[in-house]
């Protein structure tokens, strides 16, 4: 096959299943271990993954009693991983709501320099009031306001990354000129949310711009993705929903004058893998039996904007829940969870079990061949350009995927057998952006 999968390894402490830390072999303090994450990245690179990815939040996520809580700042973590890897892409989440463009543009350009062109930025607007209260705000800004800020934030970041021409630094020792002054210019951005003079205090990085990733599936999220994103991490439970999302986002991208092939759509999948179906099912049951239902119910209630007492464990969701329009947080994830529960008539206890592995991402339990079949089916059916692989347990879930699923995908011609490029843009088949964007030219004359 000429078209091949893109695979990203989404890494989370002891694994994506919330009870993974309770397994005998798990290190419950892995969430702050550099060595743990370095080893995971080396496993993923051995499997020829396009990239590894770290989520992040500017607030403590969830109940500390529920699972390992707290995480290392991901761009710092990426620099440590860059030192022990050579090809795999390095993607981190950072919020446009609780940062400023200059500091993030500099941070991701720095990671791109340190890694030799392997950096990617997952742009998020950050849902939930907890983060707002860490930044001198009483509540989160409105959904549309956050996305409006994000769009301008990205425009400023692009201008900053392009504020140095590629040939600015000439290092002419004889003439005593390190860089040509008029090739490094202020951006003089004045907008609704930001006033930024520039230029960036760092030369243009190997990729020009770090790869831009987006992970929201609301209407505003899809609009932002169609305009800016080069990869999209999404949660879809059914083939039909995934196909509809894929068609919609590709069409939105084309309508804005972009080549739809330059945006890669990667649904999340949590593969629970065993040498037999029975073995895989045993692992799934073992993990689900270790879930603490009261902690999980509290988190679900927070997502649904109801009191925990309104969610009896052995009853279905209440008939009356907020409409998506009333949700100012993660709108698309809210709708996915409610739709899943209604469609399959799940009790709250059953829903908690379904969410325990991937928080709304698709969980698939089976043998390596069955996992490969599931991936191939969505890929060839027009539902995905690749997948966000979310091992339920780490490192074992990543190791078994690399050792037993990747070779099947390679034999079928669906996945690379070697890296053919050195940058993250190379892996995704994307060109390096030309310097000096038209916007910057207009701003600087």
C-alpha positions as a Markdown table, in Angstrom:
| # | Residue | x | y | z |
|---|---|---|---|---|
| 1 | Unk | 0.0 | 0.0 | 0.0 |
| 2 | Unk | 1.3 | 3.5 | -0.9 |
| 3 | Unk | -0.6 | 5.1 | 2.1 |
| 4 | Unk | 0.7 | 4.1 | 5.5 |
| 5 | Unk | -0.4 | 4.5 | 9.1 |
| 6 | Unk | 0.8 | 7.2 | 11.4 |
| 7 | Unk | 1.2 | 6.0 | 15.0 |
| 8 | Unk | 1.6 | 8.1 | 18.0 |
| 9 | Unk | 2.3 | 6.7 | 21.5 |
| 10 | Unk | 0.3 | 8.5 | 24.1 |
| 11 | Unk | 2.2 | 7.9 | 27.3 |
| 12 | Unk | 0.7 | 8.4 | 30.8 |
| 13 | Unk | 2.5 | 7.3 | 34.0 |
| 14 | Unk | 1.7 | 3.6 | 34.6 |
| 15 | Unk | -0.8 | 3.4 | 31.7 |
| 16 | Unk | -4.1 | 4.8 | 30.6 |
| 17 | Unk | -6.3 | 2.5 | 32.7 |
| 18 | Unk | -6.9 | 4.3 | 35.9 |
| 19 | Unk | -6.2 | 1.1 | 38.0 |
| 20 | Unk | -3.0 | 0.2 | 36.2 |
| 21 | Unk | -0.9 | 1.5 | 39.1 |
| 22 | Unk | -2.4 | -1.2 | 41.4 |
| 23 | Unk | -1.0 | -4.1 | 39.4 |
| 24 | Unk | 1.9 | -5.9 | 41.2 |
| 25 | Unk | 4.4 | -5.1 | 38.4 |
| 26 | Unk | 3.6 | -1.3 | 38.3 |
| 27 | Unk | 5.7 | 1.4 | 39.8 |
| 28 | Unk | 3.2 | 3.7 | 41.4 |
| 29 | Unk | 5.7 | 6.6 | 41.4 |
| 30 | Unk | 6.4 | 6.3 | 37.7 |
| 31 | Unk | 4.7 | 9.6 | 37.0 |
| 32 | Unk | 7.7 | 11.6 | 38.2 |
| 33 | Unk | 10.4 | 9.2 | 36.9 |
| 34 | Unk | 12.5 | 10.5 | 34.0 |
| 35 | Unk | 14.1 | 7.1 | 33.6 |
| 36 | Unk | 10.6 | 5.5 | 33.2 |
| 37 | Unk | 9.6 | 7.9 | 30.4 |
| 38 | Unk | 13.0 | 7.6 | 28.7 |
| 39 | Unk | 12.6 | 3.9 | 28.6 |
| 40 | Unk | 9.1 | 4.2 | 27.1 |
| 41 | Unk | 10.3 | 6.5 | 24.4 |
| 42 | Unk | 13.1 | 4.1 | 23.5 |
| 43 | Unk | 10.6 | 1.3 | 23.2 |
| 44 | Unk | 8.3 | 3.4 | 21.0 |
| 45 | Unk | 11.3 | 4.4 | 18.8 |
| 46 | Unk | 12.2 | 0.8 | 18.5 |
| 47 | Unk | 8.7 | 0.3 | 17.1 |
| 48 | Unk | 9.3 | 3.2 | 14.6 |
| 49 | Unk | 6.4 | 5.3 | 16.0 |
| 50 | Unk | 6.0 | 8.7 | 14.5 |
| 51 | Unk | 6.0 | 10.3 | 17.9 |
| 52 | Unk | 5.4 | 10.1 | 21.6 |
| 53 | Unk | 2.9 | 12.4 | 23.3 |
| 54 | Unk | 2.3 | 13.8 | 26.8 |
| 55 | Unk | -0.9 | 15.4 | 27.9 |
| 56 | Unk | -0.9 | 18.2 | 30.5 |
| 57 | Unk | -3.1 | 20.4 | 32.6 |
| 58 | Unk | -2.3 | 23.6 | 34.5 |
| 59 | Unk | -4.3 | 22.1 | 37.4 |
| 60 | Unk | -4.2 | 18.9 | 39.4 |
| 61 | Unk | -6.2 | 16.4 | 37.4 |
| 62 | Unk | -8.8 | 14.3 | 39.2 |
| 63 | Unk | -8.8 | 12.9 | 42.8 |
| 64 | Unk | -5.3 | 12.2 | 44.2 |
| 65 | Unk | -6.8 | 9.1 | 45.8 |
| 66 | Unk | -7.8 | 7.6 | 42.5 |
| 67 | Unk | -4.5 | 7.2 | 40.6 |
| 68 | Unk | -1.0 | 8.6 | 40.4 |
| 69 | Unk | -1.5 | 12.3 | 40.4 |
| 70 | Unk | 0.6 | 15.2 | 39.2 |
| 71 | Unk | 2.9 | 15.2 | 36.2 |
| 72 | Unk | 6.2 | 16.6 | 35.1 |
| 73 | Unk | 6.1 | 19.7 | 32.9 |
| 74 | Unk | 6.1 | 18.1 | 29.5 |
| 75 | Unk | 8.5 | 20.3 | 27.6 |
| 76 | Unk | 11.1 | 19.7 | 30.3 |
| 77 | Unk | 10.4 | 16.0 | 30.0 |
| 78 | Unk | 10.8 | 16.1 | 26.2 |
| 79 | Unk | 14.3 | 17.6 | 26.5 |
| 80 | Unk | 15.3 | 14.6 | 28.7 |
| 81 | Unk | 13.8 | 12.2 | 26.2 |
| 82 | Unk | 15.5 | 14.0 | 23.3 |
| 83 | Unk | 18.9 | 13.1 | 24.9 |
| 84 | Unk | 18.3 | 9.3 | 24.7 |
| 85 | Unk | 16.5 | 9.1 | 21.3 |
| 86 | Unk | 17.3 | 10.2 | 17.8 |
| 87 | Unk | 14.3 | 9.9 | 15.5 |
| 88 | Unk | 11.0 | 9.7 | 17.3 |
| 89 | Unk | 8.9 | 12.9 | 17.4 |
| 90 | Unk | 8.2 | 14.6 | 20.7 |
| 91 | Unk | 4.8 | 16.2 | 21.3 |
| 92 | Unk | 3.6 | 18.0 | 24.4 |
| 93 | Unk | 0.4 | 19.7 | 25.4 |
| 94 | Unk | 0.4 | 23.4 | 26.4 |
| 95 | Unk | -2.5 | 25.7 | 27.0 |
| 96 | Unk | -3.2 | 28.9 | 25.1 |
| 97 | Unk | -5.6 | 30.0 | 27.9 |
| 98 | Unk | -3.0 | 30.1 | 30.7 |
| 99 | Unk | 0.2 | 31.0 | 28.9 |
| 100 | Unk | 1.4 | 33.8 | 26.7 |
| 101 | Unk | 2.6 | 33.4 | 23.1 |
| 102 | Unk | 6.2 | 34.5 | 23.5 |
| 103 | Unk | 7.0 | 32.0 | 26.3 |
| 104 | Unk | 5.4 | 29.0 | 24.5 |
| 105 | Unk | 6.8 | 29.9 | 21.1 |
| 106 | Unk | 10.3 | 30.1 | 22.6 |
| 107 | Unk | 9.8 | 26.9 | 24.6 |
| 108 | Unk | 8.7 | 24.8 | 21.6 |
| 109 | Unk | 11.4 | 26.3 | 19.4 |
| 110 | Unk | 13.9 | 25.3 | 22.1 |
| 111 | Unk | 12.7 | 21.7 | 22.1 |
| 112 | Unk | 12.9 | 21.7 | 18.3 |
| 113 | Unk | 16.5 | 22.9 | 18.5 |
| 114 | Unk | 17.5 | 20.5 | 21.3 |
| 115 | Unk | 15.9 | 17.5 | 19.5 |
| 116 | Unk | 17.1 | 18.3 | 16.0 |
| 117 | Unk | 13.7 | 19.0 | 14.6 |
| 118 | Unk | 11.3 | 16.6 | 16.4 |
| 119 | Unk | 9.1 | 18.9 | 18.4 |
| 120 | Unk | 5.3 | 19.1 | 18.3 |
| 121 | Unk | 2.8 | 21.2 | 20.2 |
| 122 | Unk | -0.7 | 19.9 | 21.1 |
| 123 | Unk | -2.6 | 23.2 | 21.3 |
| 124 | Unk | -5.4 | 23.1 | 23.9 |
| 125 | Unk | -7.7 | 25.7 | 25.4 |
| 126 | Unk | -8.1 | 24.0 | 28.8 |
| 127 | Unk | -11.5 | 23.2 | 30.1 |
| 128 | Unk | -12.6 | 23.4 | 33.7 |
| 129 | Unk | -12.7 | 26.0 | 36.5 |
| 130 | Unk | -9.9 | 24.5 | 38.5 |
| 131 | Unk | -7.2 | 25.8 | 36.2 |
| 132 | Unk | -8.8 | 29.2 | 36.1 |
| 133 | Unk | -8.5 | 29.5 | 39.9 |
| 134 | Unk | -4.7 | 28.9 | 39.6 |
| 135 | Unk | -4.4 | 31.9 | 37.4 |
| 136 | Unk | -6.3 | 34.6 | 39.3 |
| 137 | Unk | -9.6 | 34.0 | 37.6 |
| 138 | Unk | -12.9 | 33.1 | 39.4 |
| 139 | Unk | -14.0 | 30.8 | 36.5 |
| 140 | Unk | -12.9 | 29.6 | 33.1 |
| 141 | Unk | -13.4 | 31.9 | 30.2 |
| 142 | Unk | -16.3 | 31.1 | 27.9 |
| 143 | Unk | -15.7 | 28.3 | 25.3 |
| 144 | Unk | -15.9 | 30.6 | 22.3 |
| 145 | Unk | -13.6 | 33.2 | 24.0 |
| 146 | Unk | -11.0 | 30.5 | 24.7 |
| 147 | Unk | -10.9 | 29.5 | 21.0 |
| 148 | Unk | -10.8 | 33.0 | 19.8 |
| 149 | Unk | -7.7 | 33.6 | 22.0 |
| 150 | Unk | -6.2 | 30.3 | 20.8 |
| 151 | Unk | -6.4 | 31.4 | 17.1 |
| 152 | Unk | -4.7 | 34.7 | 17.8 |
| 153 | Unk | -2.2 | 33.0 | 20.1 |
| 154 | Unk | -1.2 | 30.7 | 17.2 |
| 155 | Unk | -0.9 | 33.6 | 14.7 |
| 156 | Unk | 1.5 | 35.4 | 17.1 |
| 157 | Unk | 3.5 | 32.2 | 17.6 |
| 158 | Unk | 3.9 | 31.8 | 13.8 |
| 159 | Unk | 5.1 | 35.4 | 13.5 |
| 160 | Unk | 7.6 | 34.8 | 16.3 |
| 161 | Unk | 9.0 | 31.6 | 14.7 |
| 162 | Unk | 9.4 | 33.5 | 11.4 |
| 163 | Unk | 10.9 | 36.6 | 13.0 |
| 164 | Unk | 14.3 | 35.2 | 12.1 |
| 165 | Unk | 15.0 | 34.4 | 8.5 |
| 166 | Unk | 16.7 | 31.0 | 7.9 |
| 167 | Unk | 19.8 | 32.7 | 6.7 |
| 168 | Unk | 20.0 | 35.4 | 9.4 |
| 169 | Unk | 23.0 | 33.9 | 11.3 |
| 170 | Unk | 26.0 | 33.9 | 8.9 |
| 171 | Unk | 28.8 | 33.6 | 11.6 |
| 172 | Unk | 31.3 | 35.6 | 9.4 |
| 173 | Unk | 34.3 | 35.5 | 11.7 |
| 174 | Unk | 36.5 | 37.5 | 9.3 |
| 175 | Unk | 34.0 | 40.4 | 9.0 |
| 176 | Unk | 33.0 | 40.1 | 12.7 |
| 177 | Unk | 29.3 | 39.7 | 11.8 |
| 178 | Unk | 27.4 | 36.9 | 13.5 |
| 179 | Unk | 23.9 | 37.7 | 12.1 |
| 180 | Unk | 22.5 | 40.1 | 9.6 |
| 181 | Unk | 20.5 | 42.7 | 11.5 |
| 182 | Unk | 17.7 | 43.2 | 9.0 |
| 183 | Unk | 17.0 | 39.5 | 8.8 |
| 184 | Unk | 15.9 | 39.5 | 12.5 |
| 185 | Unk | 12.9 | 41.8 | 12.8 |
| 186 | Unk | 10.2 | 42.7 | 15.4 |
| 187 | Unk | 6.7 | 41.4 | 14.7 |
| 188 | Unk | 4.8 | 44.4 | 16.3 |
| 189 | Unk | 1.6 | 42.4 | 16.8 |
| 190 | Unk | -1.3 | 44.3 | 18.2 |
| 191 | Unk | -4.5 | 42.3 | 18.5 |
| 192 | Unk | -7.6 | 41.7 | 20.6 |
| 193 | Unk | -5.8 | 39.5 | 23.1 |
| 194 | Unk | -2.1 | 40.2 | 22.7 |
| 195 | Unk | 0.4 | 42.9 | 22.1 |
| 196 | Unk | 3.8 | 41.4 | 21.3 |
| 197 | Unk | 6.8 | 43.3 | 19.9 |
| 198 | Unk | 9.3 | 40.4 | 19.2 |
| 199 | Unk | 11.4 | 39.2 | 17.6 |
| 200 | Unk | 11.9 | 35.8 | 19.2 |
| 201 | Unk | 15.1 | 35.5 | 21.2 |
| 202 | Unk | 16.1 | 32.3 | 19.4 |
| 203 | Unk | 17.0 | 31.6 | 15.7 |
| 204 | Unk | 14.5 | 29.7 | 13.5 |
| 205 | Unk | 14.4 | 26.1 | 14.5 |
| 206 | Unk | 15.1 | 23.0 | 12.3 |
| 207 | Unk | 11.4 | 22.5 | 11.4 |
| 208 | Unk | 10.7 | 26.2 | 11.0 |
| 209 | Unk | 7.5 | 25.7 | 13.0 |
| 210 | Unk | 7.0 | 22.8 | 15.4 |
| 211 | Unk | 4.3 | 20.4 | 14.3 |
| 212 | Unk | 0.9 | 21.7 | 15.4 |
| 213 | Unk | -1.5 | 19.2 | 16.9 |
| 214 | Unk | -5.1 | 19.8 | 18.1 |
| 215 | Unk | -7.4 | 17.7 | 20.2 |
| 216 | Unk | -10.8 | 19.3 | 20.5 |
| 217 | Unk | -13.8 | 17.9 | 18.6 |
| 218 | Unk | -16.4 | 20.6 | 19.4 |
| 219 | Unk | -17.5 | 22.9 | 16.6 |
| 220 | Unk | -15.0 | 25.6 | 17.7 |
| 221 | Unk | -12.3 | 22.9 | 18.1 |
| 222 | Unk | -12.9 | 21.6 | 14.6 |
| 223 | Unk | -12.7 | 25.1 | 13.2 |
| 224 | Unk | -9.4 | 25.7 | 14.9 |
| 225 | Unk | -8.1 | 22.3 | 13.7 |
| 226 | Unk | -9.1 | 22.9 | 10.1 |
| 227 | Unk | -7.3 | 26.3 | 10.1 |
| 228 | Unk | -4.1 | 25.4 | 11.8 |
| 229 | Unk | -3.6 | 21.7 | 12.8 |
| 230 | Unk | -1.3 | 19.2 | 11.1 |
| 231 | Unk | -2.4 | 16.3 | 13.3 |
| 232 | Unk | -5.6 | 15.9 | 15.3 |
| 233 | Unk | -6.0 | 13.6 | 18.3 |
| 234 | Unk | -9.7 | 12.6 | 18.6 |
| 235 | Unk | -11.9 | 10.3 | 20.6 |
| 236 | Unk | -14.4 | 8.2 | 18.6 |
| 237 | Unk | -16.4 | 5.2 | 19.8 |
| 238 | Unk | -17.9 | 3.9 | 16.6 |
| 239 | Unk | -16.7 | 3.5 | 13.0 |
| 240 | Unk | -19.6 | 5.6 | 11.7 |
| 241 | Unk | -18.8 | 8.4 | 14.1 |
| 242 | Unk | -15.1 | 8.3 | 13.2 |
| 243 | Unk | -15.9 | 8.3 | 9.5 |
| 244 | Unk | -18.2 | 11.3 | 9.9 |
| 245 | Unk | -15.6 | 13.2 | 11.9 |
| 246 | Unk | -12.9 | 12.4 | 9.3 |
| 247 | Unk | -15.1 | 13.5 | 6.4 |
| 248 | Unk | -16.2 | 16.7 | 8.2 |
| 249 | Unk | -12.7 | 17.8 | 9.2 |
| 250 | Unk | -11.1 | 17.0 | 5.8 |
| 251 | Unk | -13.9 | 19.0 | 4.1 |
| 252 | Unk | -13.4 | 22.0 | 6.5 |
| 253 | Unk | -9.7 | 21.9 | 5.8 |
| 254 | Unk | -10.2 | 22.0 | 2.0 |
| 255 | Unk | -12.8 | 24.8 | 2.3 |
| 256 | Unk | -10.1 | 26.9 | 3.9 |
| 257 | Unk | -7.8 | 26.3 | 1.0 |
| 258 | Unk | -5.6 | 23.8 | 2.7 |
| 259 | Unk | -4.7 | 20.4 | 1.2 |
| 260 | Unk | -6.7 | 17.8 | 3.3 |
| 261 | Unk | -3.7 | 15.5 | 3.1 |
| 262 | Unk | -1.7 | 17.9 | 5.3 |
| 263 | Unk | -3.9 | 17.2 | 8.4 |
| 264 | Unk | -3.6 | 13.7 | 9.9 |
| 265 | Unk | -6.5 | 12.4 | 12.0 |
| 266 | Unk | -5.6 | 10.0 | 14.7 |
| 267 | Unk | -8.3 | 8.6 | 16.9 |
| 268 | Unk | -7.3 | 7.1 | 20.3 |
| 269 | Unk | -7.4 | 3.4 | 20.9 |
| 270 | Unk | -6.7 | 1.6 | 24.1 |
| 271 | Unk | -5.5 | -1.9 | 23.1 |
| 272 | Unk | -5.8 | -4.6 | 25.8 |
| 273 | Unk | -3.7 | -7.4 | 24.2 |
| 274 | Unk | -3.3 | -11.1 | 25.1 |
| 275 | Unk | -1.9 | -14.1 | 23.3 |
| 276 | Unk | -5.5 | -15.4 | 23.3 |
| 277 | Unk | -8.9 | -13.7 | 23.6 |
| 278 | Unk | -9.3 | -15.3 | 27.0 |
| 279 | Unk | -5.9 | -13.9 | 28.2 |
| 280 | Unk | -6.8 | -10.4 | 27.0 |
| 281 | Unk | -10.2 | -10.6 | 28.6 |
| 282 | Unk | -8.6 | -11.7 | 31.9 |
| 283 | Unk | -6.4 | -8.7 | 31.9 |
| 284 | Unk | -9.3 | -6.4 | 31.1 |
| 285 | Unk | -11.3 | -7.9 | 34.0 |
| 286 | Unk | -8.3 | -7.7 | 36.4 |
| 287 | Unk | -8.0 | -4.0 | 35.7 |
| 288 | Unk | -11.7 | -3.2 | 35.9 |
| 289 | Unk | -12.0 | -5.0 | 39.2 |
| 290 | Unk | -9.3 | -2.7 | 40.6 |
| 291 | Unk | -11.3 | 0.5 | 39.8 |
| 292 | Unk | -12.4 | 2.4 | 42.9 |
| 293 | Unk | -16.0 | 3.2 | 42.0 |
| 294 | Unk | -16.5 | 6.1 | 44.4 |
| 295 | Unk | -13.5 | 8.0 | 43.0 |
| 296 | Unk | -14.6 | 7.2 | 39.5 |
| 297 | Unk | -18.2 | 8.3 | 40.1 |
| 298 | Unk | -17.0 | 11.6 | 41.6 |
| 299 | Unk | -14.9 | 12.3 | 38.4 |
| 300 | Unk | -17.9 | 11.3 | 36.2 |
| 301 | Unk | -20.2 | 13.6 | 38.1 |
| 302 | Unk | -17.7 | 16.5 | 37.6 |
| 303 | Unk | -17.7 | 15.8 | 33.9 |
| 304 | Unk | -21.5 | 15.7 | 33.6 |
| 305 | Unk | -21.9 | 18.7 | 35.9 |
| 306 | Unk | -24.2 | 16.9 | 38.4 |
| 307 | Unk | -23.8 | 15.8 | 42.0 |
| 308 | Unk | -22.3 | 12.4 | 42.7 |
| 309 | Unk | -25.5 | 11.4 | 44.5 |
| 310 | Unk | -27.4 | 11.8 | 41.2 |
| 311 | Unk | -25.5 | 8.9 | 39.8 |
| 312 | Unk | -26.4 | 5.7 | 41.6 |
| 313 | Unk | -23.9 | 3.0 | 40.6 |
| 314 | Unk | -26.4 | 0.4 | 39.4 |
| 315 | Unk | -28.8 | 2.7 | 37.6 |
| 316 | Unk | -28.5 | 4.4 | 34.2 |
| 317 | Unk | -27.7 | 8.1 | 33.8 |
| 318 | Unk | -30.5 | 10.4 | 34.9 |
| 319 | Unk | -32.9 | 11.4 | 32.1 |
| 320 | Unk | -32.2 | 15.1 | 32.8 |
| 321 | Unk | -28.7 | 16.2 | 32.1 |
| 322 | Unk | -27.3 | 19.6 | 30.8 |
| 323 | Unk | -27.4 | 20.2 | 27.1 |
| 324 | Unk | -24.0 | 20.4 | 25.4 |
| 325 | Unk | -24.7 | 24.2 | 24.8 |
| 326 | Unk | -24.7 | 24.6 | 28.6 |
| 327 | Unk | -21.2 | 23.0 | 29.0 |
| 328 | Unk | -18.3 | 25.5 | 28.9 |
| 329 | Unk | -15.7 | 22.8 | 29.4 |
| 330 | Unk | -14.9 | 19.8 | 27.2 |
| 331 | Unk | -18.1 | 19.9 | 25.1 |
| 332 | Unk | -17.2 | 17.0 | 22.7 |
| 333 | Unk | -16.1 | 14.6 | 25.4 |
| 334 | Unk | -19.2 | 15.4 | 27.4 |
| 335 | Unk | -21.4 | 14.5 | 24.4 |
| 336 | Unk | -19.4 | 11.3 | 23.7 |
| 337 | Unk | -19.8 | 10.0 | 27.2 |
| 338 | Unk | -23.6 | 10.7 | 27.4 |
| 339 | Unk | -24.1 | 9.2 | 23.9 |
| 340 | Unk | -22.2 | 6.1 | 24.8 |
| 341 | Unk | -24.2 | 5.6 | 28.0 |
| 342 | Unk | -27.5 | 6.1 | 26.3 |
| 343 | Unk | -26.8 | 4.1 | 23.2 |
| 344 | Unk | -25.6 | 1.0 | 25.1 |
| 345 | Unk | -28.0 | 1.5 | 28.1 |
| 346 | Unk | -25.1 | 1.3 | 30.5 |
| 347 | Unk | -25.5 | 1.6 | 34.3 |
| 348 | Unk | -23.2 | 4.2 | 36.0 |
| 349 | Unk | -21.0 | 1.3 | 37.2 |
| 350 | Unk | -20.8 | -0.1 | 33.6 |
| 351 | Unk | -20.0 | 3.3 | 32.2 |
| 352 | Unk | -17.2 | 3.8 | 34.8 |
| 353 | Unk | -15.7 | 0.5 | 33.6 |
| 354 | Unk | -15.9 | 1.6 | 30.0 |
| 355 | Unk | -14.3 | 4.9 | 30.8 |
| 356 | Unk | -11.7 | 3.5 | 33.1 |
| 357 | Unk | -9.3 | 2.5 | 30.3 |
| 358 | Unk | -9.4 | 5.5 | 28.1 |
| 359 | Unk | -11.7 | 8.2 | 29.4 |
| 360 | Unk | -14.0 | 8.0 | 26.4 |
| 361 | Unk | -11.4 | 6.7 | 23.8 |
| 362 | Unk | -12.2 | 3.4 | 22.2 |
| 363 | Unk | -11.0 | 0.3 | 24.1 |
| 364 | Unk | -10.3 | -2.8 | 22.1 |
| 365 | Unk | -9.5 | -6.2 | 23.7 |
| 366 | Unk | -8.1 | -9.1 | 21.7 |
| 367 | Unk | -5.1 | -10.8 | 20.3 |
| 368 | Unk | -2.3 | -9.0 | 18.3 |
| 369 | Unk | -3.9 | -10.1 | 15.0 |
| 370 | Unk | -7.3 | -8.8 | 16.1 |
| 371 | Unk | -5.9 | -5.5 | 17.2 |
| 372 | Unk | -4.1 | -5.2 | 13.9 |
| 373 | Unk | -7.4 | -6.0 | 12.1 |
| 374 | Unk | -9.3 | -3.3 | 14.1 |
| 375 | Unk | -6.6 | -0.7 | 13.2 |
| 376 | Unk | -6.6 | -1.7 | 9.5 |
| 377 | Unk | -10.4 | -1.7 | 9.3 |
| 378 | Unk | -10.8 | 1.9 | 10.5 |
| 379 | Unk | -7.7 | 3.0 | 8.4 |
| 380 | Unk | -9.0 | 1.5 | 5.1 |
| 381 | Unk | -12.6 | 2.5 | 5.8 |
| 382 | Unk | -11.8 | 6.2 | 5.8 |
| 383 | Unk | -12.0 | 6.8 | 9.5 |
| 384 | Unk | -8.4 | 7.5 | 10.4 |
| 385 | Unk | -5.0 | 8.4 | 9.0 |
| 386 | Unk | -3.4 | 6.6 | 11.9 |
| 387 | Unk | -3.9 | 6.1 | 15.7 |
| 388 | Unk | -3.1 | 7.5 | 19.0 |
| 389 | Unk | -2.0 | 4.3 | 20.8 |
| 390 | Unk | -2.9 | 4.5 | 24.5 |
| 391 | Unk | -1.5 | 1.4 | 26.3 |
| 392 | Unk | -3.6 | 0.5 | 29.3 |
| 393 | Unk | -0.6 | -0.6 | 31.3 |
| 394 | Unk | 3.0 | 0.7 | 30.9 |
| 395 | Unk | 5.6 | -0.4 | 30.0 |
| 396 | Unk | 4.1 | -3.9 | 29.2 |
| 397 | Unk | 1.2 | -2.6 | 27.0 |
| 398 | Unk | 3.6 | -0.6 | 24.8 |
| 399 | Unk | 6.1 | -3.4 | 24.6 |
| 400 | Unk | 3.6 | -6.0 | 23.5 |
| 401 | Unk | 2.2 | -3.6 | 20.9 |
| 402 | Unk | 5.7 | -3.0 | 19.5 |
| 403 | Unk | 6.8 | -6.6 | 19.5 |
| 404 | Unk | 3.6 | -8.3 | 18.4 |
| 405 | Unk | 1.3 | -5.8 | 16.6 |
| 406 | Unk | 3.8 | -3.6 | 14.7 |
| 407 | Unk | 5.3 | -6.6 | 12.8 |
| 408 | Unk | 1.8 | -7.6 | 11.6 |
| 409 | Unk | 1.1 | -4.1 | 10.4 |
| 410 | Unk | 4.5 | -4.1 | 8.6 |
| 411 | Unk | 3.8 | -7.4 | 7.0 |
| 412 | Unk | 0.5 | -6.1 | 5.6 |
| 413 | Unk | 2.3 | -3.0 | 4.2 |
| 414 | Unk | 0.5 | -0.7 | 6.5 |
| 415 | Unk | 3.5 | 0.7 | 8.5 |
| 416 | Unk | 7.1 | 1.7 | 7.9 |
| 417 | Unk | 9.9 | -0.8 | 8.3 |
| 418 | Unk | 12.5 | 2.0 | 8.9 |
| 419 | Unk | 12.6 | 5.8 | 9.5 |
| 420 | Unk | 13.2 | 7.6 | 6.2 |
| 421 | Unk | 13.5 | 11.1 | 7.7 |
| 422 | Unk | 14.9 | 12.8 | 10.7 |
| 423 | Unk | 12.3 | 15.3 | 11.7 |
| 424 | Unk | 8.7 | 14.9 | 12.9 |
| 425 | Unk | 7.5 | 16.7 | 9.8 |
| 426 | Unk | 9.4 | 14.1 | 7.8 |
| 427 | Unk | 7.5 | 11.3 | 9.6 |
| 428 | Unk | 4.1 | 13.0 | 8.9 |
| 429 | Unk | 5.0 | 13.7 | 5.2 |
| 430 | Unk | 4.8 | 17.4 | 5.7 |
| 431 | Unk | 7.0 | 20.1 | 4.2 |
| 432 | Unk | 9.0 | 22.5 | 6.2 |
| 433 | Unk | 7.2 | 25.9 | 6.3 |
| 434 | Unk | 8.9 | 28.7 | 4.4 |
| 435 | Unk | 10.2 | 31.5 | 6.5 |
| 436 | Unk | 8.8 | 35.0 | 6.7 |
| 437 | Unk | 5.0 | 34.3 | 6.6 |
| 438 | Unk | 2.9 | 36.8 | 4.6 |
| 439 | Unk | 1.4 | 38.1 | 7.8 |
| 440 | Unk | 4.9 | 38.9 | 9.1 |
| 441 | Unk | 5.8 | 40.6 | 5.9 |
| 442 | Unk | 2.7 | 42.8 | 6.2 |
| 443 | Unk | 3.5 | 43.6 | 9.8 |
| 444 | Unk | 7.1 | 44.6 | 9.1 |
| 445 | Unk | 6.8 | 46.0 | 5.6 |
